[in-house]
């Protein structure tokens, strides 16, 4: 009779350990851009806002990169640029399509050229 109880207790402990090792849902994103070079980088679904900013800056890869957009849980963001990348529009919205349209609209306000969405995604 002790054997089933011991087995059940062991499974409960193992299950608790597995749940504790599972990462929490990630929900932070960031987009970085360098005005001089036109380079950009973006990331989503990171564990912290700081981590998202660091990854976006790293992906951007230029010394002048700055984080221009931060997003939280269940938010989508997009970046649109002209061909040279030296003029941008960025937006965060509830859906990816809405973020893309808003980023294009923001980019086109500058009348610097045709804008194209370069990056877009959503956080969990």
N, C-alpha and C positions, 0 to 999 in steps of 0.2 A: 504494500500500500504506500510505503514511503517513496518508492521509485517514481510513480506518476507525479507526486507533489514536488519532488526534487527536479524532475524534468520541467514541470510547469514553471517553477521558480527560476530555473536556469534560462528558460526561453524569455521570461519576463525581463530578466536582467539584460540579456542579449538585445532584446528589442529596445530597451531603454538606451543602451549604448549606441545602437544604430541611429535612433532618433536624435540623440545628442550630437552625433557626428554629421548629420545632415545640415547643410548651410541654410540659413534663412533666405527667403526670397529676396533677390537683389532688386533694387529699384531706383538706381541712380544712373544718370547719363550726363554727358557733356560733349560739347562741340568746341573745338579750338580752331583759330584761323590766324594767319599772318598776312597783314595788309600789304607788306612789301613784296613778298614772294608769291602770294596767292595760294600757298599751301594750307591744307586743313587736315584735321583728324577728328574722329568722333568715336564714342563708345557708349554702350547702353548696358543695362542690367548688371551694374557693379554693386558691390556690397556697401560702399560708402560714397558720399559726394566727393570726398578728397581723392579716393581711388579713381573715380570717373574722370576728374579733372586731370590727374597725373597721366592717365592712359591717353586721354585726348591730346594733351600737350606732347606726349612722346610720339604719338602717331603723326602729329602735325610736322614735327621734325625740323622746324626752323627756329632760330633764336628769338624771333619777334612774335612767336605764337602767343595768343591770349585766348582764354576761355571766353567765348561770346554767348554761350547758351548752356544752361544747366537744367536738368529735368529730374523730377521725382517719380515716385511710384505711379504706375499706370498713366504715364504721360508719354506722348510721342513728340519728336522734334525732327526738323529738317533744315538743311542748309542748301541754298541755291546761290550760284555764282555766275558771273559772265565768263566768257571763254578764258580770259587771262587769270581768272580767280581773284582779281584785285578789287572787285566790288561784290558784296554779298548781301543776302537777305537770310534771316534765320527766324524760326518760329517754333513754338511749342503749343500743342493742342491735344485734345483727347483722342483723336484718331490720326493714323499716319497720313491718310489722304488730306485731312484738314491741315495738318502741319505742312505738307508739301505745297498745297495751294497758298497758304499764308506766307511761306518762305519765298515762293515765286513772286507773289504780290509785293512783298517787302523789297526784294531785289530790284524789281522793275520800277520802283519809285525813283531810283537813282538815274534812270534813263541812260545808263552807261553801256548798254548793249543787251543782246539776247541772254536771258537767264535760263539756267538749266539746274535742276535739282541734282546735287552731287552726293548727298548723304541723307538718309532718313531711316528711323527705326523707332521702336517703342520699348519702354521699360515694362517689366512684369508687374 
